[in-house]
Amino acid sequence: MQTLKGRTCVFAGASGGDGVDAVKALCAGGMNVAMMTHQPAQAQRLLDEIAALNLPGQCIAVQDGNAQNPPIPDEEVFRQVAERFGSIDVVISNTGGDGFEDSIDTVDKDQLLRDVNHLLGGSYGMLKCALPYLRKSSAPRVIFMTTVEGARGGRLESFVNAVAKGAVLSLMKNCAARLAPERINVNCIQKGAISRLQPPPHPGMPAFKDMTALLPAIPQGRMGTPEDLAGAICYLASEESAYVTGSVIDLSGGLSLV
């Protein structure tokens, strides 16, 4: 049993990639989901799907502050969500890099720092905006995302994404330790090769990393699915994960053991 009903989460990286099934699962459990997005058309398609399913939880899409015209502080976006639903209980930062083919030779310092700012800064920014509301919640949860190579190093996935995700893992551990006395749980999901929707390629951009190339190295012999990710997210978002903080859920089919 996972207790999600009547609670509210702000979810970045929800409307595309591998996050869509998690949104549906949370709403099916009765959670209200505010998708923070800069892709309104994509988010609207998901909203239409959820409306057709008649799920008990409500789902809305909100643009992050910088995507709005004129821009507004993200703190105001969170205030509006809390005003709409009465609380913010869960923050999920599922923002990821596009996973381009790259290497130490092809990546310059500015590109690396942009990815770190996007993934690390974005995750930290969400936590900071949510803290006043999490401190009022009876079961506050923060869920970040790292990857197998972000956690242990390696050369199979995108270099810049792995480095940035390693920084997110460090962020999780430090925030978990500092917020544990307030009963605010901060955890991380360590992804392996998860099937996801890829954005269309842009002319002049490098090719996306082919994650199916990892299949021979995965002990379970299959790619992870968005449903696998949804299950892990629902558990960490639930009231039942009350004694879990500072932890990494390994969602890699055993890839981290190789």
Beta strands, then each sheet from edge to edge (+ up, - down):
strand 1: 8-12
strand 2: 32-37
strand 3: 59-63
strand 4: 90-93
strand 5: 141-147
strand 6: 185-191
strand 7: 248-251
sheet 1: 3+ 2+ 1+ 4+ 5+ 6+ 7+
end
